[in-house]
Amino acid sequence: MKKSMLVDGYNLIFASAELRQKMNQKPVTARKALMDLCRDYAARRTDLEKFWIVFDGKEDVCTLPPGETGGIGEIYTRAGETADKRIARIVRESEDVISWIVVSNDHAVLDRCYSYGAERMKASAFIRMLTAKTSLAGQQECEGNSSEGKEIHPRIAQNITQEYKKKLGL
């Protein structure tokens, strides 16, 4: 199944000492460096369909679809909207929420998106994956990525039960 990634941009920038330093000097430089790292990472993954980085900011600043930025899309939030809220809304309103991987250090965002069926990954684990140039071993650091020894997500279990009841005519 193809996956789609949603990254909390500034959260990720502040999780990395190198990106944080660039942010303190010039925010646009930090965002570009993050985009470059993510573009390199996405090129190594064959299972990614979409890759979006969500930044707090004015929506009209620069919102480019993934095809125009080497497969990485930027989303800037509306006035009065946080990246956290936008990420949760995207996952909640998606038709195929289980395909989302959400990256953040904000537990509330990760937990909310997980309740909608998304996989979750801590920013620190993702930073390690971004900087690992040769391997994708870090893919398994995604919570909910491996079913071995884990329970089915409650939303998935509910969907299975509903489908089974339909088949039985209940």
Summary of the structure (lengths in Angstrom):
residues: 170
radius of gyration: 16.8
end to end distance: 30.0
largest distance: 63.0
contacts: 497
relative contact order: 0.15
helix: 53%
strand: 15%
